[in-house]
């Protein structure tokens, strides 16, 4: 199976059908929730499309491995016929402020709220018009393509390239928010839907994992089936998140701390609720840094923190929602094997016995309201404070 397409039956079948007939669309849009492996899939698809003799079978597809394109590493900076348009931080430092010590924490993190600038699109256009070097086709990959639309000039410039790409060029977009793309962009692409997949294949792959996301090496400790299954359930079947949970143990520590704060909001000392929002905000940033493979460090500016929280809070709310969901399952006498948080069974049973299902449901409503507040640009720190306070009163 092509790397990144495991479990994606619809997307895999679409690709096999079109390539098997010898028809190569000029643009593809891989869309689905965050953490399902869209970026990896885009690179894998690009490698096949650049290959001179790809193997397309009824059940599989792969690059040949021996042509001039396949002999090069298919990643930015290593393959002459690969162009990637990555977002830049929303506020760039001036040349006079540039540091010789590399990007600061603020600069590194602010890419989370970054944009694609029209200058980048112009540079990509020039690169795509150059002669082919090794590949059968030039490949342009745009991760998080919704960021193209944050600057109208960049979005409109790229739309022209998408409508009339240079010959022997294919464009692969990925997005977690298809509604943020221009409708005309979507209409020009072959859609490849990606979904979260929780099955035995994911658990098996996690057990066989030897490198984590971004190439981070795992230690020599064998990944047990229990660890792999927990990662799959906590990540809701999103492969990239599941791999991060297995490869980066600190993420598990962060998750446990988040759930402890959450439980303390309705079972612990009332004074702890006053101190919890700041701690929970820090854990949200740590969770985002772990899933993205970013070294946050110290000295993060207020604006960078807010940008990260805007991305991280919904993910952390999903952890809390899964715990409440488990409490409802336990309250109705469900089997422990149906729980998501398999490592917290004792806590789940105890907490479910302390409150009725209506009370648990009210807490779920609090989290839903918090998610809406964050989506409507309310202060993330304030939204977390309100949520924890209401948790105690629900």
N, C-alpha and C positions, 0 to 999 in steps of 0.2 A: 504494500500500500504506500502511496506517495506520502512522504513525511508531512505531518500536519493535517492529513485528511482522514485519519483513523476515526471511525465512528460516524463520519459525515457522509451518510449514504446518499442523500439527495445531491449534494455538491459533487461527490465523486462520480455519480452516475451521469450527471450533466457534462462534466469534463470528458469522461470516456466517450460519451455519445458524440460530442462535437469534434473531438480530436480523432476519433475512430473513423469519422466520415471525411476527414481531411479538411474540415472547415475550421479555421482559426479566427474567432472574433478578435477585433482589435482592442477591446476593452472588457475588463471583468471587474465585478464589484463583490467582494467577499464581505458579507454583513452578518452580524450576530452579536451576542452579549460580550462584554469584556472578559478576557481570560480564557477563551475557547481555542486559542492558538491561531488566530487569523494572520498575524504577522509571519509566523513560521510557514503557514500554508501558502502565503503569497510568494515567499522566496522559493519554496518547492515547486510551485506552479511555474514561476518564472524560469527556473532551471530547466524544466521540461520543455517549455516553449522556446528556449534558446538552444536546446540540444538539436543536433543535425539528424539524429536517427532515434527518436524516443520510442520506447516499447509501450504500445497501447494494447492491452489485452482485455478480455471480457471481465476480469476480476481485478486487474491491477494496471498501473501505469508507472513508468519510471524513465529517467534519462538513460542513455546508452552507457555512459561512464567512460567512453573512450574517445569521443570527438574532441576537437580543439576547445569547444566551450566547456565540456564536462571536465577537462583536465585543469581548469581554473576553479578556484574557490568562488562559489557564487555568493558573494557578499560585497557591499559597497567598498570601493577602493581596491578590490582584488580582481574584479571582472570588468573588462573594458566596455562591455555592452550592457551593463546594468547601471541604471540611473535611479536614485532614490531621492524623493523630496521630503525631507524631515522638517518638522516644525521648529521654529526659533522662539526664544523667550519673547513675551509680549513687550518688554522694555529692554532694548539693547543698550549696553554701555557704549559710550563714545570711545573713539580710538585713543583719546588721551587718558581715559580711565582704565584702559586694558591692563591686566596684571600678567606678569611673567610666571605666576605660580599656578596657572590654570584657572578653570571656572570656579567661582565661589559657590557656597552652598545655595545662595539665592538664585544664582544663574542656573545651576544644575537643576534645581527643583522647579523653577518657573517655566520650564519646558512643558510641564503638565498643563499649563494654561496657554501654551504657545500658539502661534499662528504661522501660516505659510505666507511669505511675502511675494509680491509680484516679481521682485528681482530673482528669487529662486526659480520661479516658473520660467522666466526668460532664459536663465542659465540652463535649465533642464531642456528647453526647446533647442538650444544650440547643441547640447550634447546628443540629443536624439537625431539631429540632422547630420552627425558625423558618419563616416563610413564604418561599416561593420568590421570588427577586428577578429573575433573568435566565434561569436555566436551565429546561429541561423537567423535570429531576430534580435533587435534591441528590446530591452525590457525596462519599463518605467514603473516603479512601485511607489505608491503614495499611502503610507500608513496613516490611520486616523484622518481620512480624507475630509471629514467635516471641518477640519481646521482651515481648509482652503477657503471656506465660505465666511470666515471671520473677517476677512478683508475682501470686499467686493472686487477690487481690481485684480487680486490674485485669482479669485474664483472665475471671473470672466475671462481672464487670460488663459487659464487652464482649460476652460470649456472650449475655446477655439482649438487647442491642441487635441482635446478629446474628440471633437467633431471631425477634424482632418489631421490625423497623426501622420508623421512621415512614413514612407514605405518601409516595410519589414519591421514595424514597431508594434508592440503590444503594451497596454497600460493596465496595471492591476491596482485597484483601489481597495482599501479596507475601511470599515466603519463600524462603530458600535452604536451610532445614532443616525440611521438612515434618513430620519425626518429632517436632520440638519443640512442635508445635501440639497443642492439645486435639483429640481425635478428633471431639468434637461440633462444633467449629469447622469442621473439614474437611467434615463431612457436610452442612453448611448451604450450602456454596459450589459453584459451577460451576467445575470444575478446568480450568485453562489451562496445560498443560505447556510450558515453555520449555527449549530445548536449545542447546548450543553448535553453531554452524553455520560451517563453513569451506568457502566456495565462491567462485566468481568474482564473485558479486554482492557479497560482503563486501569483496573486494579492490577492486572498482570503487567502492564507496561510500567506502572509506577514501581512495582517490585523489581523490575529489570533496569530501572533508571540508574545510569552511572554518572551522568552530568546533569546539573540543574539548569534552570533558565539562565540565559546569557553565558552558558558555558561554565557556571560555577560547579566545581567538582564536589561530589559527595565523598564522605569519608568511607572507610572500609566496612562500616557497620551495615549489615544486610537489612534491607527494608522489608519488614515483616508484612504479611497479608493484612494484619490488623491495622498497622500504620497506613498502608496503602488504601484500605477501605475507608478509614477515617478521613484521610485527605480527600478522597473522592466525594464523600458525603458532605463534608464541610464546604468544599468548593462548589457544591451543587453540580458536579460533573463537568466543570470548566477545567479543561486539561492543563492549561498554563498555570492556573492558580493551584491546582492539585500538585503539580510538579514543584512549584515554589514551596508549598507546605512540606513536602518530603525533603527537598534539597536544603532548606534554610530552617533549621530547628528553632531559631529565634522567633519565627512567625508563630510557632506553636505556643511559645512562652507569651507572646503578645496576646494571642487569642485567649489563653487562660486568664490573663490579667483583665481583659475586657469583660469576660463573663463573670469574673469575681466582682468587679465594680457594679455590674448590672444586678447581680444577686443582692449585693449590699444595699442597693437602692431601695429594695422593698423588704429586706430581712435584717439589716444591720443598724448601726448607730445612726440616728437622724443627723447628727453633726457631720457624719462622713459624706452625706449627700452634698453639703456645701463645698467640700473640697474635691469632690469627684469630677466635676466638669473639666477642670484643667488637666487632671490626670488622664481622663478619657480622651481629651483632645490630643495630648501627647501620644497616646497609644494609637489613635487614628493615623497620625503622621508616621509612626513606626510601622504600622500595618501596611500603609501605602509604600513606604520605602522598601519593605521586605518583598512585597509582591512585584515591585518594579525593578528591584535590584539596584537601588540608588543608595549611596552612602550619604545620609542626611548630615551627620555631624552637628556641630553647635553653631550658634549665631545666625539662625534662620530669621529673616526679616518678617514683619507682620503680614505684608502682602503675600509673600511666598507661602506662609503658613495657611492663610485663608484659601489660596488656590489649591493647596494640597488637601485641606479639609473638605473643600467642595467635591473633590474626587473620592476621598477616603471615607467620609461619613456614611454615604449610602452602602458601601461595602461592609462597614462595621455594623450598621443597622441590620444587614442581612444575617450576620452572626447572631445578633440578639433575637431576631425573628425566628431563626431556626431553633433557638433554645426554648422560646415560648411555644413553638409548634410541638416540640418534644414533650413539653409539660402537658399539653392537651392530649397527646397520644397516651401518655402515662395516666392521666386523670380518667380516661375512658377504658383503662385496662389493656391498652395495646401491648403487643410484644416488644420487648427491648430491642429486638433485632430490627425493628422498623424506625428506631431513633436515628437522628443525624449525629448528635454529639455522643457517640458511643463511649467516650472516655469520661462522661459526666453522669452516668446512669444514677449513681447514688444521690447526687444533688438534685437531679431532675425528679426523682421519685419523692424526695423530701419536700421540695418546693411545690410540687403538684398537690401534695397532701395538705398544704397550708392554705390553699385558696381554691375557690370554686372556678369553674370554667368561664363564667361571666367576667370574673376579675382578670383572668388571663387574657380574655378577648379584649378587654378595655386597654390592657397594656399593649396589645398588638395595634390597637387603634392609635395609641400615643406614638408608637414608632412610625406608623403610616403618616400621621400628621407631621412628625419631625422630618420625614423624607420630603414631604411637600414643601415645608418651610425652606429646607436647604435648596431644593430645586427652584424656589422663587427668590433666591439670592438673599435670604435672611442670614444674619450672622450665624456661622456654624457653631461657634462657642456658645452663643446664647441659646440656640436650638437644642444643643446637648444639655444645657443647664435646665431648660424648661422640661425636657423629656425625663431627666432623672428625678426632678421634683414631682412630676405627675405620676411617675412610676410608684412612688411611695403612697400617693393619695388614691391611686386607681382602685 
